[in-house]
Structure formats: C-alpha cells, structure tokens
Amino acid sequence: MTRLRKTMLEELERRNYSEGTTWRYLRFVERFAQQATSSRDPRCGKAMRVAQRFTAAQLYFAGFDSS
C-alpha cells in the first residue's frame, strides 16, 4: 500500500465515510495515477480535466473549498 493510499484511507475513516464512498475515492485516485503515467501528452483535454478533478478532490480532503 502506498503512502498516499494509506493516508487517504486513514482520512476517510477518520471522517467516518461509508465503505462504498471510501472505495470509490481510492479507486478514483488509482485510476488517475494510471491515466497520468500512461498518457503521452499530459496537456490533452481529458488528462487536464482529470487533473483538475484530482486537484479539487485534494483540496476537499484538505478542508478547502475550491469554489
């Protein structure tokens, strides 16, 4: 288990998220990491949208409102 995954899991458990929500958040980050490492051009539209969502999720977990 990576340090990021472990930290996210601990934070989700601390916030008392359901098992399903926890699984979805962890899966999203895993899929983002796979996308980011396999993408040839990180500036492509889909990669940028995924990166923006990932950043928004990070801000949410950090307690900041991105809006």
Stockholm file with secondary structure:
# STOCKHOLM 1.0

chainA/1-67         MTRLRKTMLEELERRNYSEGTTWRYLRFVERFAQQATSSRDPRCGKAMRVAQRFTAAQLYFAGFDSS
#=GR chainA/1-67 SS CCHHHHHHHHHHHHTTCCHHHHHHHHHHHHHHHHHHHHCSCTTSHHHHHHHHHHHHHHHHHHTCCCC
#=GC SS_cons        CCHHHHHHHHHHHHTTCCHHHHHHHHHHHHHHHHHHHHCSCTTSHHHHHHHHHHHHHHHHHHTCCCC
//
